[in-house]
């Protein structure tokens, strides 16, 4: 079976935590604790897993400064920066269309509710 590269990329960037991390790293390199404070609801474990996944795939770079304690900073890699226009387009689409999406969801749920009676 052939690999589906588009599916693999969507799995990588469509994750809600990835999108939030990306939005912060797009602005500037950021330390782990700063990321955790800025992303409401993300656990230490999930942030670690997501950052490692992005680092493994070359989207994020991890820089360790040899201080006591060591300072660890994350930034977008050159490959990661190529995603900036795509992620910006997704954010713009969401901002322009989420109200319509919510209205469609509400209409669907109302229709389903009436069908249940």
Backbone as ProteinMPNN parsed JSONL, in Angstrom:
{"seq_chain_A": "XXXXXXXXXXXXXXXXXXXXXXXXXXXXXXXXXXXXXXXXXXXXXXXXXXXXXXXXXXXXXXXXXXXXXXXXXXXXXXXXXXXXXXXXXXXXXXXXXXXXXXXXXXXXXXXXXXXXX", "coords_chain_A": {"N_chain_A": [[0.843, -1.183, 0.0], [0.602, 2.174, -0.867], [2.15, 5.076, 0.575], [0.397, 7.788, 2.017], [1.123, 10.856, 1.713], [-0.066, 13.385, 2.045], [-2.029, 12.884, 3.96], [-0.437, 12.183, 6.146], [0.852, 14.626, 6.639], [-1.349, 16.246, 7.232], [-2.255, 14.944, 9.541], [-0.173, 15.634, 11.194], [-0.146, 18.533, 11.302], [-2.784, 19.266, 11.804], [-3.562, 18.755, 14.351], [-4.876, 19.985, 17.407], [-3.199, 20.959, 19.453], [-0.768, 21.235, 18.142], [-1.329, 23.299, 16.326], [-1.721, 25.454, 18.083], [0.759, 25.605, 19.405], [2.367, 26.108, 17.194], [1.433, 28.641, 16.421], [2.443, 30.234, 18.475], [5.242, 29.792, 18.307], [5.713, 30.748, 15.817], [5.862, 33.454, 16.141], [8.096, 33.92, 17.796], [11.089, 32.378, 19.164], [10.562, 30.184, 21.92], [10.489, 29.309, 25.365], [9.933, 26.184, 27.099], [8.308, 26.298, 29.5], [7.091, 28.771, 29.127], [5.574, 28.267, 26.867], [3.805, 26.369, 27.94], [2.437, 27.906, 29.859], [1.177, 29.72, 28.173], [-0.567, 28.222, 26.625], [-3.605, 27.331, 27.201], [-4.9, 24.684, 29.082], [-3.251, 22.616, 28.164], [-1.416, 19.77, 29.047], [1.641, 19.002, 30.812], [2.748, 16.621, 29.897], [1.446, 16.292, 27.374], [2.314, 18.563, 25.997], [5.047, 18.055, 25.913], [5.07, 15.654, 24.382], [3.967, 16.572, 21.953], [5.79, 18.558, 21.129], [8.099, 16.975, 20.846], [7.283, 15.293, 18.775], [6.985, 17.145, 16.68], [9.61, 18.039, 16.544], [10.96, 15.67, 15.828], [10.048, 15.393, 13.235], [11.159, 17.487, 11.985], [10.04, 20.029, 12.056], [10.172, 21.688, 14.212], [12.79, 23.135, 16.133], [14.968, 22.378, 18.797], [16.738, 24.042, 21.226], [19.35, 23.947, 23.478], [20.632, 25.752, 26.107], [23.575, 25.856, 27.841], [23.192, 26.405, 30.857], [22.65, 26.754, 34.413], [19.736, 26.014, 35.92], [19.652, 24.088, 32.815], [18.634, 25.963, 29.966], [15.983, 25.537, 27.834], [14.897, 26.053, 24.633], [12.434, 26.471, 22.134], [11.922, 26.623, 18.63], [10.704, 27.46, 15.337], [11.839, 25.452, 12.706], [13.797, 25.843, 9.656], [12.298, 24.342, 7.788], [9.863, 24.269, 9.156], [9.146, 26.978, 9.052], [8.291, 27.187, 6.453], [5.694, 26.424, 6.582], [4.276, 28.543, 7.543], [2.687, 30.319, 5.792], [0.628, 28.527, 5.069], [-0.522, 27.792, 7.56], [-1.375, 30.309, 8.355], [-3.3, 30.802, 6.413], [-5.174, 28.838, 7.107], [-5.94, 29.76, 9.667], [-7.091, 32.202, 8.915], [-9.218, 31.317, 7.32], [-10.719, 29.997, 9.28], [-11.393, 32.139, 10.982], [-13.004, 33.621, 9.239], [-15.082, 31.877, 8.609], [-16.09, 30.405, 10.792], [-18.403, 31.168, 12.183], [-20.426, 30.584, 10.36], [-20.038, 27.83, 10.182], [-20.703, 27.097, 12.805], [-23.404, 27.856, 12.804], [-24.403, 26.05, 10.913], [-23.949, 23.659, 12.274], [-25.631, 23.993, 14.49], [-28.139, 24.123, 13.159], [-28.212, 21.552, 12.07], [-28.212, 19.96, 14.404], [-30.649, 20.787, 15.513], [-32.395, 19.829, 13.555], [-31.916, 17.078, 13.772], [-32.786, 16.684, 16.382], [-35.541, 17.177, 16.132], [-36.19, 15.05, 14.479], [-35.886, 12.941, 16.182], [-38.159, 12.902, 17.721]], "CA_chain_A": [[0.0, 0.0, 0.0], [1.391, 3.399, -0.995], [2.002, 6.056, 1.648], [-0.387, 8.973, 1.697], [1.869, 11.942, 2.334], [-0.948, 14.474, 2.462], [-2.665, 12.468, 5.212], [0.573, 12.268, 7.196], [1.059, 16.042, 6.948], [-2.551, 16.724, 7.922], [-2.218, 14.398, 10.905], [0.834, 16.384, 11.931], [-0.45, 19.947, 11.539], [-4.182, 19.514, 12.132], [-3.74, 18.548, 15.781], [-5.153, 21.286, 18.028], [-2.039, 21.444, 20.197], [0.239, 21.654, 17.161], [-1.709, 24.615, 15.803], [-1.49, 26.466, 19.117], [2.215, 25.712, 19.569], [2.884, 26.737, 15.984], [1.095, 30.068, 16.452], [3.372, 30.903, 19.384], [6.609, 29.706, 17.794], [5.776, 31.569, 14.607], [6.202, 34.809, 16.561], [9.448, 33.98, 18.362], [11.496, 31.194, 19.926], [9.882, 30.211, 23.212], [10.865, 28.27, 26.316], [8.894, 25.201, 27.408], [7.354, 26.796, 30.504], [6.321, 29.868, 28.525], [4.571, 27.628, 26.018], [2.788, 25.745, 28.788], [1.614, 28.975, 30.438], [0.421, 30.409, 27.125], [-1.543, 27.325, 26.003], [-4.55, 26.918, 28.237], [-5.417, 23.322, 29.044], [-2.301, 21.592, 27.731], [-0.661, 19.175, 30.143], [3.088, 18.906, 30.626], [2.978, 15.427, 29.074], [0.991, 16.52, 25.999], [3.21, 19.543, 25.387], [6.297, 17.339, 25.645], [4.846, 14.735, 23.264], [3.731, 17.323, 20.723], [7.056, 19.171, 20.739], [8.992, 15.913, 20.364], [6.77, 14.862, 17.471], [7.339, 18.194, 15.718], [11.075, 18.035, 16.411], [11.319, 14.463, 15.063], [9.685, 15.581, 11.833], [11.912, 18.61, 11.43], [9.241, 21.26, 12.027], [10.604, 22.491, 15.358], [14.152, 22.904, 16.612], [15.137, 22.499, 20.246], [18.063, 24.562, 21.533], [19.661, 23.892, 24.902], [21.686, 26.657, 26.527], [24.186, 25.212, 29.013], [23.18, 27.19, 32.09], [22.156, 25.94, 35.525], [19.456, 24.81, 35.13], [19.724, 24.319, 31.366], [17.501, 26.648, 29.337], [15.577, 24.862, 26.6], [14.06, 26.946, 23.832], [11.911, 25.869, 20.907], [11.679, 27.562, 17.533], [10.412, 26.806, 14.064], [12.992, 25.156, 11.861], [13.579, 26.365, 8.297], [11.159, 23.614, 7.214], [8.661, 24.735, 9.852], [8.754, 28.315, 8.58], [7.579, 27.071, 5.168], [4.281, 26.189, 6.89], [3.641, 29.775, 8.028], [1.567, 30.761, 4.946], [-0.466, 27.547, 5.154], [-1.184, 27.932, 8.857], [-2.051, 31.611, 8.331], [-4.499, 30.627, 5.591], [-6.13, 28.074, 7.909], [-6.478, 30.664, 10.693], [-7.964, 33.178, 8.255], [-10.445, 30.61, 6.946], [-11.478, 29.765, 10.508], [-11.956, 33.414, 11.427], [-14.024, 34.06, 8.299], [-16.168, 30.917, 8.39], [-16.538, 29.642, 11.957], [-19.789, 31.505, 12.509], [-21.242, 29.798, 9.435], [-19.905, 26.436, 10.599], [-21.499, 26.956, 14.027], [-24.82, 27.915, 12.413], [-24.728, 24.781, 10.266], [-23.996, 22.656, 13.333], [-26.858, 24.223, 15.25], [-29.265, 23.725, 12.311], [-28.175, 20.09, 11.98], [-28.644, 19.416, 15.689], [-32.093, 21.034, 15.642], [-33.059, 18.888, 12.648], [-31.798, 15.746, 14.387], [-33.638, 16.676, 17.572], [-36.93, 17.044, 15.664], [-36.34, 13.702, 13.917], [-35.936, 11.988, 17.291], [-39.495, 12.899, 18.346]], "C_chain_A": [[0.889, 1.249, 0.0], [1.124, 4.337, 0.185], [1.193, 7.239, 1.146], [0.256, 10.156, 2.431], [0.967, 13.076, 2.807], [-1.648, 14.126, 3.776], [-1.677, 12.584, 6.377], [0.812, 13.723, 7.616], [-0.154, 16.601, 7.68], [-2.617, 16.2, 9.345], [-1.256, 15.198, 11.776], [0.363, 17.792, 12.272], [-1.879, 20.223, 11.976], [-4.493, 19.268, 13.61], [-3.923, 19.896, 16.474], [-3.955, 21.835, 18.79], [-0.954, 21.932, 19.25], [-0.076, 23.05, 16.649], [-1.432, 25.713, 16.819], [0.005, 26.683, 19.364], [2.807, 26.465, 18.389], [2.629, 28.245, 16.008], [2.032, 30.844, 17.373], [4.795, 30.918, 18.834], [6.796, 30.521, 16.522], [6.231, 32.995, 14.952], [7.644, 34.933, 17.028], [9.796, 32.654, 19.016], [10.953, 31.306, 21.357], [10.34, 29.051, 24.087], [9.653, 27.408, 26.663], [7.847, 25.76, 28.372], [6.513, 27.95, 29.983], [5.231, 29.319, 27.615], [3.445, 27.059, 26.87], [1.876, 26.794, 29.423], [0.692, 29.61, 29.396], [-0.693, 29.549, 26.527], [-2.449, 26.75, 27.086], [-4.99, 25.468, 28.023], [-4.429, 22.247, 28.62], [-1.519, 21.076, 28.943], [0.827, 19.169, 29.799], [3.409, 17.757, 29.675], [2.595, 15.671, 27.609], [1.88, 17.528, 25.285], [4.533, 18.874, 25.02], [6.148, 16.435, 24.427], [4.713, 15.482, 21.94], [5.024, 17.966, 20.23], [8.037, 18.129, 20.199], [8.573, 15.434, 18.986], [7.143, 15.873, 16.384], [8.848, 18.254, 15.49], [11.535, 16.838, 15.572], [11.08, 14.641, 13.58], [10.315, 16.818, 11.211], [11.167, 19.922, 11.368], [9.724, 22.239, 13.095], [12.047, 22.129, 15.695], [14.196, 23.178, 18.111], [16.576, 22.931, 20.51], [18.256, 24.561, 23.042], [20.824, 24.835, 25.173], [22.273, 26.094, 27.822], [24.319, 26.159, 30.206], [22.719, 26.253, 33.202], [20.904, 26.61, 36.057], [19.528, 25.129, 33.635], [18.457, 25.016, 30.854], [17.223, 25.964, 28.007], [14.587, 25.767, 25.875], [13.663, 26.237, 22.555], [11.658, 26.962, 19.888], [11.287, 26.763, 16.297], [11.72, 26.591, 13.317], [12.79, 25.847, 10.513], [12.407, 25.65, 7.602], [9.854, 24.079, 7.839], [8.195, 26.092, 9.368], [8.052, 28.254, 7.219], [6.093, 26.821, 5.379], [3.548, 27.462, 7.304], [2.503, 30.237, 7.113], [0.36, 29.806, 5.009], [-1.24, 27.702, 6.46], [-1.932, 29.269, 8.944], [-3.338, 31.521, 7.524], [-5.572, 29.844, 6.355], [-6.761, 28.943, 8.99], [-7.448, 31.662, 10.068], [-9.284, 32.535, 7.862], [-11.328, 30.411, 8.172], [-12.146, 31.047, 10.984], [-13.106, 33.865, 10.531], [-15.25, 33.151, 8.272], [-16.694, 30.201, 9.628], [-17.967, 29.959, 12.36], [-20.74, 30.695, 11.627], [-21.203, 28.314, 9.807], [-20.756, 26.186, 11.845], [-22.994, 26.987, 13.716], [-25.252, 26.614, 11.759], [-24.841, 23.665, 11.302], [-25.277, 22.783, 14.138], [-28.086, 23.785, 14.447], [-29.341, 22.196, 12.204], [-28.685, 19.458, 13.268], [-30.13, 19.625, 15.915], [-32.883, 20.075, 14.768], [-33.046, 17.473, 13.233], [-32.704, 15.616, 15.598], [-35.096, 16.496, 17.181], [-37.175, 15.64, 15.12], [-36.447, 12.654, 15.021], [-37.313, 11.913, 17.938], [-40.49, 12.164, 17.554]], "O_chain_A": [[1.825, 1.347, 0.794], [0.016, 4.382, 0.719], [1.301, 7.635, -0.015], [-0.028, 10.415, 3.6], [1.212, 13.663, 3.86], [-1.836, 15.002, 4.619], [-2.042, 13.031, 7.464], [0.956, 14.016, 8.803], [-0.004, 17.351, 8.645], [-2.993, 16.934, 10.259], [-1.511, 15.409, 12.962], [0.464, 18.205, 13.427], [-2.165, 21.313, 12.473], [-5.603, 19.558, 14.057], [-3.208, 20.85, 16.166], [-3.715, 23.042, 18.778], [-0.292, 22.934, 19.525], [0.817, 23.891, 16.549], [-0.959, 26.789, 16.454], [0.455, 27.819, 19.513], [3.645, 27.351, 18.561], [3.507, 29.032, 15.656], [2.378, 31.99, 17.082], [5.474, 31.943, 18.889], [7.91, 30.932, 16.195], [6.899, 33.653, 14.154], [8.334, 35.902, 16.711], [8.905, 31.888, 19.384], [10.896, 32.397, 21.924], [10.552, 27.941, 23.599], [8.507, 27.84, 26.54], [6.648, 25.703, 28.098], [5.349, 28.091, 30.358], [4.112, 29.831, 27.587], [2.269, 27.246, 26.558], [0.666, 26.585, 29.514], [-0.437, 29.991, 29.706], [-1.659, 30.083, 25.981], [-2.089, 25.805, 27.786], [-5.398, 25.083, 26.928], [-4.748, 21.062, 28.712], [-1.026, 21.857, 29.757], [1.211, 19.313, 28.639], [4.23, 17.895, 28.769], [3.342, 15.296, 26.704], [2.17, 17.37, 24.099], [5.071, 19.106, 23.937], [7.0, 16.445, 23.538], [5.279, 15.07, 20.928], [5.321, 17.921, 19.036], [8.725, 18.375, 19.208], [9.419, 15.196, 18.124], [7.568, 15.49, 15.294], [9.304, 18.493, 14.372], [12.399, 16.979, 14.707], [11.822, 14.104, 12.757], [10.042, 17.157, 10.06], [11.614, 20.848, 10.691], [9.689, 23.455, 12.905], [12.467, 20.98, 15.562], [13.543, 24.092, 18.615], [17.519, 22.271, 20.073], [17.439, 25.101, 23.788], [21.876, 24.73, 24.544], [21.544, 25.879, 28.79], [25.406, 26.646, 30.519], [22.431, 25.083, 32.95], [21.004, 27.705, 36.61], [19.472, 26.293, 33.238], [17.346, 24.686, 31.27], [18.111, 25.829, 27.165], [13.575, 26.187, 26.438], [14.452, 25.497, 21.968], [11.24, 28.07, 20.223], [11.507, 25.554, 16.222], [12.595, 27.458, 13.308], [11.712, 26.385, 10.256], [11.617, 26.288, 6.906], [8.855, 24.263, 7.143], [6.993, 26.342, 9.277], [7.303, 29.166, 6.87], [5.305, 26.988, 4.448], [2.322, 27.459, 7.406], [1.42, 30.527, 7.622], [-0.789, 30.249, 5.001], [-2.47, 27.739, 6.458], [-3.004, 29.342, 9.543], [-4.354, 32.099, 7.908], [-6.757, 30.163, 6.252], [-7.97, 28.88, 9.212], [-8.508, 31.935, 10.631], [-10.348, 33.128, 8.044], [-12.538, 30.629, 8.115], [-13.323, 31.045, 11.346], [-14.082, 34.434, 11.021], [-16.346, 33.606, 7.944], [-17.665, 29.451, 9.524], [-18.674, 29.073, 12.84], [-21.749, 30.18, 12.109], [-22.224, 27.629, 9.75], [-21.452, 25.173, 11.928], [-23.764, 26.226, 14.301], [-26.351, 26.124, 12.021], [-25.732, 22.82, 11.212], [-25.932, 21.783, 14.432], [-28.981, 23.141, 14.995], [-30.43, 21.624, 12.246], [-29.495, 18.532, 13.232], [-30.806, 18.745, 16.448], [-33.922, 19.564, 15.184], [-34.052, 16.765, 13.189], [-33.317, 14.571, 15.817], [-35.817, 15.74, 17.831], [-38.268, 15.099, 15.287], [-37.036, 11.594, 14.813], [-37.604, 10.945, 18.64], [-41.652, 12.076, 17.951]]}, "name": "protein", "num_of_chains": 1, "seq": "XXXXXXXXXXXXXXXXXXXXXXXXXXXXXXXXXXXXXXXXXXXXXXXXXXXXXXXXXXXXXXXXXXXXXXXXXXXXXXXXXXXXXXXXXXXXXXXXXXXXXXXXXXXXXXXXXXXXX"}
